[in-house]
């Protein structure tokens, strides 16, 4: 198979779909890998690294898309990239289609087979290709909150840890999944006063057993969420419904009641965000104000630590790339249910139920489509 790795084009996105080590592994199995020149240059993976690993260096994204059977990326394809996809091609990347009907329609129109990292599953029902970036984003969310609580970044001038005689910042985390638990670890480590919400009692028990009275755990109900959010210095949105639009847990009215200069970090923004007031931002212009509350809603947070993120992501994605390359897409999807769960669009048909529900459109289940 010919595998193509284009340079990412999203704002301040420096991650890359395959590392030189991945390229070497694929080439040794008889595959060809095309890498766009400069794809990894910003994170210390220069063209020579890829050439030594066995890649063919390509000058333009258009040529990569034209020659490759499978495109391996990081972020969802931008409109100009969707236009380069074709019917006999595989696209393997993050898609986050639920809040993005325009991208959905562009991928359907392309006729390509599009597999979303974020909905590929594992034996225990986890999301192994989403987890590494959720770990990164969860940890970064506290860094972002701490930074924007500083007066020089528009905040009220609050130190996350406080000092003897002065209270620490109060941090509220909405969601106890991978993002929430990693945010919790960082917030506790920085000395903040932390409470975390979830609706999974067993998960709350596990968190309580680990942290004890250093934190507070809450079952997520609207009244409790409103009470804690309105008293918080920083609120982390860490709620995930796999493949679906994020639920709006914090209304505009609740934001109005928050303290002036407090910070919202919406890690769920890729799936539409869990704050009613959220809208996607970029690393170039990461924040905006709503009723005096700072909103940090960068849609590719891990891109800021692109080297760490690239290796963390490709450690997880590479085995699936191998399965697709060695078996072809139809056989790979047939033999691997967990990979099949990632299928979102196949030859002009939407196959994702959560995306269909979010956009109120028709879909065909992957099993039914592949059996036809």
C-alpha positions in Angstrom: 0.0 0.0 0.0 1.1 3.6 -0.6 0.6 5.6 2.6 0.7 9.4 2.5 1.6 11.8 5.3 0.8 15.5 4.4 1.8 18.5 6.5 -0.9 19.7 8.8 -2.5 23.0 7.7 -4.7 23.9 10.7 -3.6 27.0 12.6 -0.5 26.4 14.7 -0.7 22.6 14.2 2.7 21.1 14.2 2.0 17.4 14.9 2.6 14.8 12.2 0.7 11.6 11.4 3.7 9.2 11.4 7.1 9.3 12.9 10.3 8.1 11.2 10.2 5.0 13.3 6.6 4.3 12.0 7.8 4.9 8.5 10.7 2.4 8.9 8.3 -0.2 10.2 5.9 0.2 7.3 8.7 0.2 4.7 10.2 -3.0 6.1 6.8 -4.7 5.6 6.8 -3.7 1.9 4.7 -0.6 1.9 5.6 2.8 0.4 5.4 5.9 2.5 5.1 9.4 1.0 5.9 12.3 3.3 5.4 15.9 2.4 8.6 17.9 2.8 8.6 19.8 6.1 5.8 17.8 7.7 7.7 17.1 10.9 10.3 19.9 10.7 8.8 22.0 13.4 9.2 19.3 16.0 12.7 18.1 15.2 11.7 15.4 12.7 13.4 16.8 9.6 13.2 15.5 6.1 16.5 13.6 6.4 15.1 11.6 9.3 12.2 10.5 7.1 14.4 9.8 4.1 16.8 7.6 6.1 13.7 5.7 7.4 12.7 4.9 3.9 10.1 7.6 3.0 9.8 9.2 -0.4 9.8 13.0 0.1 7.1 14.8 -1.8 7.0 18.6 -2.5 3.2 19.3 -2.2 0.2 18.0 -0.3 -1.7 17.7 -3.7 0.9 15.2 -4.9 0.7 13.2 -1.6 -3.1 13.0 -1.9 -2.9 12.2 -5.6 -0.5 9.2 -5.2 -1.5 7.7 -1.8 -4.0 4.9 -1.1 -4.2 5.9 2.5 -3.8 9.4 4.1 -2.7 9.4 7.7 -3.1 12.7 9.5 -3.7 14.2 12.9 -6.4 16.8 12.6 -9.6 16.8 10.7 -9.2 17.7 7.0 -9.7 21.4 6.1 -11.9 22.2 3.1 -9.0 22.3 0.7 -7.9 18.9 1.9 -11.4 17.4 1.7 -11.4 18.5 -2.0 -8.3 16.4 -2.7 -9.7 13.1 -1.3 -11.0 10.6 -3.8 -13.3 7.6 -3.8 -10.7 4.8 -3.6 -8.9 6.4 -0.7 -8.7 5.8 3.1 -8.5 8.7 5.5 -7.3 7.9 9.0 -7.3 10.9 11.4 -9.3 12.7 14.0 -12.6 13.9 12.5 -14.9 15.2 15.2 -17.8 15.3 12.8 -20.8 15.8 15.2 -20.6 19.6 15.4 -19.3 20.0 11.8 -22.0 19.3 9.1 -19.9 21.1 6.4 -17.0 18.7 6.9 -19.4 15.7 7.1 -20.9 16.6 3.7 -17.5 17.2 2.2 -16.3 13.8 3.3 -19.5 12.2 2.0 -19.1 13.9 -1.3 -15.4 12.8 -1.6 -16.4 9.1 -1.6 -13.4 8.2 0.6 -13.5 5.8 3.5 -13.0 7.9 6.6 -12.0 6.4 9.9 -12.0 8.6 13.0 -9.3 8.1 15.6 -11.7 9.3 18.4 -14.2 6.5 18.0 -11.9 3.5 17.5 -12.4 1.3 20.6 -10.6 -1.3 22.6 -11.5 -4.5 24.4 -12.7 -2.7 27.5 -14.7 -0.2 25.6 -12.1 2.6 26.0 -11.0 4.9 23.2 -7.3 4.1 22.8 -6.6 6.7 20.0 -8.4 9.5 21.8 -6.8 8.7 25.2 -3.2 10.0 24.6 -4.5 13.4 23.4 -7.0 13.5 26.2 -4.1 13.0 28.6 -2.2 15.8 27.0 -5.2 18.2 26.8 -6.3 17.4 30.4 -2.8 18.3 31.7 -2.6 21.4 29.5 -6.0 22.6 30.6 -4.7 23.4 34.1 -1.6 25.1 32.7 -3.9 27.3 30.6 -6.1 28.0 33.5 -3.2 28.9 35.8 -1.7 31.2 33.1 -5.0 33.1 32.4 -5.7 33.6 36.1 -2.6 35.9 36.1 -3.4 39.6 35.8 -1.1 40.0 32.8 -3.3 37.6 30.9 -6.6 39.3 31.8 -7.3 37.3 35.0 -7.9 38.5 38.5 -4.3 37.9 39.6 -4.9 34.6 41.5 -2.0 32.1 42.0 -3.3 28.6 41.5 -1.5 27.2 44.7 -2.0 30.3 46.9 0.6 30.8 49.6 0.6 30.4 53.4 -2.2 32.7 54.7 -3.8 33.1 51.2 -6.3 30.6 49.8 -5.5 28.7 46.6 -7.6 29.0 43.4 -10.8 27.0 43.3 -10.9 24.6 40.3 -14.0 22.8 39.1 -13.6 19.9 36.7 -16.7 18.7 34.8 -16.1 15.1 33.9 -14.1 12.3 35.4 -12.9 10.6 32.2 -9.3 10.7 30.8 -9.3 14.5 30.4 -10.8 15.1 33.8 -8.5 12.8 35.7 -5.4 14.3 34.1 -6.6 17.8 34.8 -7.3 16.7 38.4 -3.8 15.3 38.8 -2.3 18.6 37.6 -4.6 20.8 39.7 -3.9 18.8 42.9 -0.2 18.8 42.1 -0.3 22.6 41.8 -2.0 22.9 45.1 -5.4 24.1 44.0 -8.7 23.5 45.8 -10.4 21.0 43.5 -13.8 19.5 43.0 -14.7 17.1 40.2 -18.1 16.1 38.8 -19.2 12.9 37.1 -22.3 10.7 36.8 -20.4 7.4 37.2 -20.4 6.6 40.9 -17.8 3.9 40.6 -15.5 6.3 38.9 -16.0 8.8 41.7 -15.2 6.1 44.2 -12.0 5.3 42.4 -11.0 9.0 42.3 -11.9 9.4 46.0 -9.9 6.3 46.9 -6.9 7.8 45.1 -7.1 11.4 46.4 -9.1 11.2 49.6 -9.8 14.4 51.4 -7.5 16.4 49.2 -10.4 16.9 46.7 -14.2 16.8 46.7 -16.2 14.6 44.4 -19.7 15.4 43.3 -22.4 13.5 41.4 -23.3 15.7 38.5 -26.7 17.3 38.8 -27.6 20.8 37.5 -28.0 22.5 40.9 -24.7 21.2 42.2 -22.9 22.1 39.0 -24.3 25.6 39.1 -23.4 26.2 42.7 -19.7 25.1 42.3 -19.2 26.8 38.9 -20.4 30.1 40.1 -17.9 30.0 43.0 -15.0 28.8 40.9 -11.9 30.6 39.8 -11.4 28.1 36.9 -13.8 25.6 35.3 -12.5 22.8 33.1 -15.0 21.3 30.6 -14.0 17.6 30.2 -17.2 15.9 29.2 -17.2 13.3 26.4 -19.9 11.4 24.6 -18.0 9.3 22.1 -18.5 10.6 18.6 -21.4 12.8 19.7 -21.9 16.5 20.4 -20.8 17.4 23.9 -23.7 18.2 26.3 -24.1 21.8 27.3 -23.6 21.6 31.1 -23.0 25.3 31.7 -25.6 27.7 30.4 -25.0 31.3 29.5 -27.0 32.3 32.5 -24.5 30.4 34.7 -21.6 32.1 33.0 -23.2 35.5 33.9 -23.1 34.5 37.6 -19.4 33.5 37.6 -16.8 35.7 39.1 -15.3 38.4 36.9 -11.9 37.3 35.6 -12.6 33.6 36.2 -11.4 31.2 33.5 -13.3 28.6 31.4 -11.2 26.0 29.6 -13.4 24.0 27.3 -11.5 20.8 26.3 -14.7 19.4 24.7 -14.7 22.1 22.1 -13.7 19.6 19.3 -17.2 18.1 19.9 -19.0 21.4 20.1 -18.0 22.3 23.7 -19.9 21.8 27.0 -20.3 25.5 27.8 -23.2 27.3 26.0 -20.9 30.3 25.5 -18.0 28.4 23.9 -16.8 28.8 20.3 -13.6 27.4 18.8 -10.4 29.4 19.1 -6.8 28.9 17.9 -3.4 29.1 19.6 -2.8 32.4 17.7 -5.9 33.9 19.4 -6.8 31.5 22.2 -9.3 33.4 24.4 -12.4 35.7 24.3 -14.5 37.3 27.0 -18.2 36.6 27.8 -19.7 38.6 30.6 -16.2 39.1 32.1 -15.3 35.4 32.0 -12.2 34.4 30.1 -13.0 31.5 27.7 -10.1 29.4 26.4 -11.5 27.1 23.7 -8.5 26.1 21.5 -9.6 23.2 19.3 -6.2 21.6 19.0 -4.7 22.1 22.5 -2.1 19.3 22.2 -0.7 21.0 19.1 1.1 23.4 21.4 3.2 20.6 22.7 3.4 19.0 19.3 6.5 16.8 19.8 5.2 15.1 22.9 1.8 14.8 21.3 3.0 13.3 18.1 4.9 10.5 19.8 2.0 9.8 22.3 -0.5 9.7 19.4 1.5 7.6 17.0 2.3 5.1 19.7 -1.4 4.4 19.8 -2.4 4.8 16.1 0.5 2.9 14.5 -0.8 -0.6 15.1 -4.1 0.3 13.4 -2.2 1.8 10.5 -0.4 -1.5 10.1 -3.7 -3.4 10.1 -5.1 -1.2 7.4 -1.9 -1.3 5.3 -1.4 -5.1 5.6 -5.1 -6.2 5.1 -6.7 -3.4 3.0 -9.6 -1.4 4.3 -12.4 -3.8 3.6 -10.8 -6.8 5.3 -9.4 -4.7 8.1 -12.8 -3.3 8.9 -14.4 -6.8 8.6 -11.9 -8.5 11.0 -11.5 -5.8 13.6 -14.6 -4.6 15.3 -12.8 -1.9 17.2 -11.4 -0.4 14.0 -14.9 -0.7 12.5 -16.3 1.4 15.3 -14.1 4.2 14.0 -15.7 4.2 10.6 -17.6 7.4 10.0 -18.0 7.7 6.3 -17.7 5.0 3.6 -18.0 5.7 -0.1 -20.5 8.5 0.1 -22.5 7.1 3.1 -22.5 8.3 6.7 -22.0 5.3 9.1 -21.8 7.1 12.5 -25.0 7.0 14.6 -23.9 9.8 17.0 -23.0 12.1 14.1 -26.3 11.4 12.4 -28.2 12.1 15.6 -26.3 15.4 16.2 -26.9 16.6 12.6 -30.4 15.0 12.3 -29.5 13.1 9.1 -29.8 9.5 7.9 -27.0 7.0 8.3 -26.3 3.3 7.6 -24.6 1.2 10.3 -21.1 0.1 9.3 -22.0 -3.6 9.6 -24.9 -3.3 7.3 -23.0 -1.3 4.7 -20.0 -3.6 4.7 -22.2 -6.7 4.4 -23.9 -5.3 1.3 
